[in-house]
Amino acid sequence: MARHETETTCSATEAVANPVAMCTVQGPLVPADNFAYTAPAERTNQVSYFAMAGERKIPFKFLRSGRDRRPVVAFLHGMGLTTASFWGMLPYVMPSHDVLLIDWSDFATGDYWPRRGLGLERLAADLWAVPTVLGIERLVLAGSSLGGGLSLMTAFDQPLRVTGLILFNPAAYPQPLPLFYKTLRIPLLGEFSMRVIRSSSITEGVIHTGYANPGKAHPDLVKNYECNMRPLANRLKLMHLIRALPTRAAHLARYAQFAERINPPTLVVWGVKDGLLDGSTPHRLKSDIRSLQLELVAGVSHLPHEEAPERVGPMVADYLRRQIDAPAADMGDFGQDRLP
């Protein structure tokens, strides 16, 4: 009964008509076969769908402005977060593109993962089931934190289908892990910790790590994140994601290749007050990726698109406009940095 009451509370919160709710993938999930481009956008925009990747359900929402097919931007949320993370990007993306929000960690299903979890390569491969079932051959990938890392991996594996990258403080290179992450990687201790920790404590950690000014967090988004961490299945998925982060030498060698072999025009938006990721990351990316524009955003932390959407959104809109206007082989002034 307690679990039912919790789920009802979360659903009621997300039912409010606002951008956070619009970006939230939640049940009941509808098979992707039921989606039709000929259906009115105001109908399909309200539905949360799922595509099958083997035996896994990959939930998603597809937000459109009409029945005409347009270029697509697919957003990949950060580790332990939800698709609602990108609520502030809608006004800047939807005038020119359709928006695909992929719940790549399948939080919305309530399903448990295998006991040993799922590796990052499997997660990156599975998310492609969504554009495939929708008949989307090419798209721009936009990812935050670990979602940014998965975007790089996907662009590496699907070079002909990823036409561009937008990365918000991406987890692009292996680095030493925070103490909390190290604790969760210890067998049994990690499982025990996730059974006793409060969802509100996880959410508070996300906000205080992700924001230089926690008061900037949208209150509905904070509620969304807390609801997302209430089911034990989702807390264990977060634990498995942390355990999947590469730390061994063999893994490091493979992951080091991703950035160096990325070809599509890339926009990196970096909150300079990020205390979670190594501050050298954006400059290493600038060195490794040939066609990269770096935007350093002062006064914000790990989630710049959440903390300052009014500053980050125009950067994204400008990138998308230039990608549409420029030939595929000529992105003009890409690579010219803008500093805070």
N, C-alpha and C positions, 0 to 999 in steps of 0.2 A: 504493500500500500504506500509506503514512504516513497518508493521509487516512482510510482504513478503520480503522486502529488508533485514530485520534483519535475517530472517531465511536463506536467500540465502547466506549472508555473513558467517554465522556460518557453513553452509554446505560446502562452498568452503574452509574454514579453515581446516575442518576435513578431506577433501579429500586428503590432502597431505600424501604421503606414509611414515609413521613413526610409532613408537610403540604406541604413543598416539592415532593416528587414528585407529590403529589396535584394540585397546582396547575400542574404543568408540562405544556405542550402539546408533544408530540414524536411523531415517526413510529413505526410506520406510521400515516398519516392515513387515516381512513375517511370516505367520502362522507356528508354530512349526511342523505341520504335513508335511510341505515341506522339513524338514530336513531328510537326509539319511546318515547313517554311510558309505554306499557304495560310496557316492559321493566323489570326490577328495577334500582333505582338503583345497587346494588353492582356491576352489570355496566356500565351506561352511564358511571358515574363514572370508570371505568378507561380509557375510550377517548378518543383524540384524533380529532376530526372536522375536516372542512373544508367550507366553503360556497363556491360560485363567485360571484365578482363580475366579470362579463365573462370575461376569460381568466385572472384571478388566483384563486388559492386562498387563502381566509381561514381559517386554522386556529383551532380553539377547543376548549374543554372545557365541559361542562355538568354541574355538580355538584348533585345532588338528595338529599333525605332520604327520599323515598318516591315513590309513583306519583301522588299527588295533585298537581295543578298549583298552584303558589304564586306570589306576586309574585317578580319577577326583578330582581336587581342585576347589571348588566354591568360588569366591571372592564376598564379600559384602562391598560396599563402605560406606564411612562415611556420616553423615547427611548433606544434601545440596551439596554433591559432586557427582561424576559420576564414572562409571566403568573405565574410563581412569586413575583413581587414581593408578591403578596397572600396568601401562605400564612398570615400571622398574623391575617388578618381572618375566616377561616373560622369559628372558634368563636363569633364575635359576629354573623355574618350568617346562617349556615345554619339556626339554630333557627327563623327566621321566613321566610326567602327562599331561592329557588334561586339559584345562582351561575353566571353566564356569564362565562367568561374568554376574551377575544378577543385573539388574536395579530394585531393589526391591521397590524403591519409584516411579517407572514408569515415570520418568522425560521425557523419550524419546517419550511418547505417546502424550503429549500436552493436555491430558484429565484433567479435574478438579475433585477433590475429593468431596465427600459429604460435606455439609456445616460444619459439626462438625468434619471433618477429619476422619482418621483411626487410631485405637489404635495400639500399638506396637505388641500385641498378634496377631492381624489380619494380620499385615505386615509380621510377622515371619511365620505365617501359609501359607499365600499366596505365598511366594517365593518358597515353596516346590513344587508348580505346575510345575516349570521348570524341575528339575531332574526327576519328575514323568513322564512327557510327553516324555522325552528323554530316558526313560527306565533305568535310573541310580539308582540302589538300594542303594549303599553306596558311601560316598564321604568324603573328608576332607573339612571343612569349614574354610575359612580365612576371617576375618573381621577387619575393621578399625573403631575406634571410636564407633559410634552408631551401625555400621555394626558388630563390635565385640560384642556389647551387644546382638544384634539379633542372632549372631552365638551361644552365650551361651544359649539363650532362645531356639533356635532350637535344640541344642544338648540335652537340658533338655527334650524337647518334643519328640525327635526322637532318643533315645539312641542307637537303633540298626542300624540306618542308617548313623549316623555321626561317622566316625572312627577316626577322629582327629580334633584338633582345632589349628589354627594359629591366634593369636590376636595381632594387632598392636595398642597400646595405647587404649584398649577397654574401652568403657563407661560401666563398669561392676556394679557399685554401685551408687545409688542415692546420690546426693550431692547438695549443694546450687547452684543456677543458676546465671550466669552472668547477669548484669543489662540489656543488650540488649535482652536476652532471656525473662527476666521478663516483659519487655515492650511488646514484641510480644504476650505474654500470656493474655494481657488485651483485652477484647472484644472491637471491633471497632478501638481502637488505634492500635492494631496489623495489622488489615486489611488496615488501612490508611497508616501505616508505609511501608507496603510492596507494596503499590501502588505508593508511591512517591520515595522510595529509588532506587538508581541507581544500576544496576547489577554489575558495576565496583566497587562500594563501598562494596558490599557483598563479591566480590572476593578478594579485598584488605584485608578485615577482615579475610578471610579464610587463606590467605597466611601469614599474619603477626601473626596469632594465631597458624597456623600449622607448621611454620618453625622457627627455631632459626636464620637461615640465609635466609631471603626471596629471596636473589639472586640465591639460589639453585633451585628455582622452574623452571621447564621446561616451556619455553615460550609458547609452543603449549598447554600445560596443563592449563596454566593461561587463555588462550583464550577459551579453552574448558569450563572451569568453568564459565567464564563470559557469554558465549553463553547459558549455561544451565540455568542461572538465569534471562535471558532476558524475557522469557514468564511469564506473571503474574501468570498463573496456577502453575508454578514451585515455584515461590516465596511464593505463598500461601501454597503449600505443605510443604515448609520449615517451615513456621509459624505453621502449624498443627503438624508437627513433634515435634517442640519445646513444643507445648501445650500438647503433649502426654507423655512427659517425666514424670516419676513418682515422685510425691512429697508428696502425702497423706499417712498417716500411714498404711492404708489397703494395698496400693500398695507396700509400702516399705517392708512389711512382706513377700509378695509373691516374690518380686525381690531378696530378700536376700537369697532365696532358690537356685537360679540358680547355682551360683558358687559352693555351698557346695555339690551339687548332680551331678556334672559333672564327668564322668568316663573316656572318651577317653584321650589319651596322648595329652598334650596341650603345645604349644610353645607360650610364651608371649614375644613380642618384645616391649620394652618401651623406648621411647625417654625421657631422664631424664630432659630435659628443658621444658617439657609440662607445660604450664601455664593455661590450660583450665580444666584439670582433676586433682582430688586430688592425690598428690604424693604418698599417702599410697596405692593406688589401686593395683600396681603390687605385693606388699608384702602381702596384704590381699588375693589376688588371690593365691599366693604361699601357704598361710596358708590353704585356703579353698579347693583347688584342689589337689588331691592326687598325680597325675602323671603330674607334671608341670615343665617345664624348663623355667627359666627366663633369658632373655637377656637384660641387661641394656645398652643402647646405649648413650654414652656421646656426648654432643655437638649438639644434635638434639631435636626437639620439638614433637608436637602432631602427625605428619605424618612421622614417621621415614622411612617407605618404599618409600616415595616420596623424602624426603630430602637426604637420603643416601642409595639408592638402591644397590650401590656397597658394602656396609657393611652389609645391612640387607639380601640381596639376598642369600649369602652363608649360613647364618643361616637357612633360609627357605629350601634351597636345602639339607642341612645336615639333617634337621628334616625329610624331605620326604624320603631321602635315608634310614634312620634308620627305618622309619615306614614300608617301603617295605621289608627291610631285616629281621626285627624282627617279631616273632610270635605275634599274637594279644594280648596275655596276658603278654608279656614280652618286655618292651621297654628299657631294659638295663639301661643306665645311665641317663634316664630322671629324672628330678628333681635336677640335678646338675647345679647350676647357673653359668653363666659366667658374670663377672663384667667388666665394661669398663676399 
